[in-house]
Amino acid sequence: MQRSAVVTALLILHGLVGVGLLGAVTHQVAAMLRRGPARDGSFADRYAAVRSTTFTTAVVALYVVNVGLGAVLYPSYRLNVRPPFEEMSLTWAIGLFELKEHFGGIGLGLLPLYAYTWRAEHADTHRTDRLAATVLLAGIVWWNFLAGHVVNNIRGLP
């Protein structure tokens, strides 16, 4: 298999894992913000009517895998995508990706707190902390997903 085919396959896998992570953390936030029992059986009620604790392990695993895939792909970005951005004076796109990197690292550092607040023995005592950590992690995941797609749409990895 050629190098570019491997990079393309890893980029697709990175995106698919990102979609799974995005879905899991968004589902979890929706379930946390839901108020009261389902009323009318609407899509929004059914979407939020899940046990949010079931998503914790999946979110942590998907986040770590996605950061790992991003780290493997980073040298290709650095060598093949960023120089043309610099030549085209697309500093905003470079900055967008830099923020993506930094937020990804912050999210990685946030994972232990996130996992800790979701443990069963902390269910009653850390609700506000759990909400804050989950919403922050969801914001990071959404930002990184959208920023990655914008940068890839401007110039994807060869």
N, C-alpha and C positions, 0 to 999 in steps of 0.2 A: 504494500500500500504506500502511495506517495505521501510525502510529508504534508502537503496541502490538504490531502484527503483526510488525514488524521486530524489536522487542525479544524477542518470543517466539521468532522464528526464530533469532536470535543465541544465545539461551539454550539452545535445543535443540542448535544446532551446538556450543556450548561444552561441553555435556554429552557429545555424541558424540565430540568430540576428546578429552575427559577419559577416556572409556571406552577409546579407542584407546591413549592414553598409559598408563593404568593397566594394560592388558593387556601392552603392550610392556615396561614397566619391571618388572612382576611376572614375566614370562617370563624376562627377563634375570637377575633375582635368583635365580630357581629354577634356572636353568642354571648360575649361578656356585656355588651352594651344593650342587649335585649332587656326590656322591662316587662316583667310579669309573664304569664303563660300565653301560649298562642291563642289568638282571639278568632280570627276569621279563616285560618288555613291558607292564607295567601302565600305566595312564593317567599316573600321576605320573612314571614313567620316561620315557615318550614326551614328556610336557610339558617336562621338563627337558633332554631330549636334543636341544638346538638349539645352533647356534653363537651364543653370546651377543654376539659382536662385531657381528653383523648388525643388532642393535637400536639401536646407538648413535646413528646419524644420525636414525632415526625418533624416538627419545626426545627428542633435542634439538629437532628441528623441531616435534614435537607440543607440547612444553612451551612453546616460544616462541609458537606459534600460540594455545595455550590461555590463556596470560597476556595476550596481545594482545586476545583476545576478552573476557576478564575485565575488562580496562581499558576497553574500549568499553562494557561493560554496567555498570560501576561507578557512573556518575552516576545511572542509573535506580534502582539499589539504594539509593544514598545519599538520593535524593529521595522514593522511593516505598515503600521497605521499612523502612529504619531508623527514621524517625519513628514509625510505628505500633509498632515494637518498644519504643521509648522510652516511648510512651504506655501500653503494656501492661506496663511494667516487666520486660521480657524481657532484662535485662542479660546473662544467660548466653548468649543467642543472639547478641547484639551482640558479646560477647567471643569467641564461637566464630568469627564471621566475621572479627573483627580478627586472631585468630590465623591464620586462613586467609590473609589478606592478607600478614601478616608472613612466614609460612612460604613463601608463593609467591615473595616477594622474595628470601628466603634461597636457595631453589631456583634462582632465576634467576642469582644470584651464584655458585652451585655448578656451574652448567653448564660453564663453561670448564675447571674442574678435572676434572669428570666426563669430558668429551670428551678432554682431554689424557691421562688415565690409560687410556683405551680405544684410543689409537693403537697400531698394530701394533708400532712400535719400543719400546713400553713394556710389552709383554705379560709379559715375565719379571720386570722390575724393580719394577713398581708394583702387584703383585697385591693387597696389603693396602690400599693407597690406593684402588685401583679398587673393591674390595669395600666399603670404608667409604663412598665417595662414592655408589656405586650404591644401597646399602641406605638411606642417608640420603635420597637423592632419592626412592626408592620410598616411604619413610615419609611424606615431604612430600606426594607425589602421593596416597597413600591418605588421609591426613588431610584434604587439601583437597577430595578427591572426596566423602568422607563428610560433612564439615562443610557443604559447599555444598548437598548434598542435604537435610540436616536443616534448614538455614535456608530453603531453597526450599519444603520441605514445610510449614513453619510459615506462611510467607507468601511466595508467589512473586511475581515481577515481573509487573505488570499489562500 
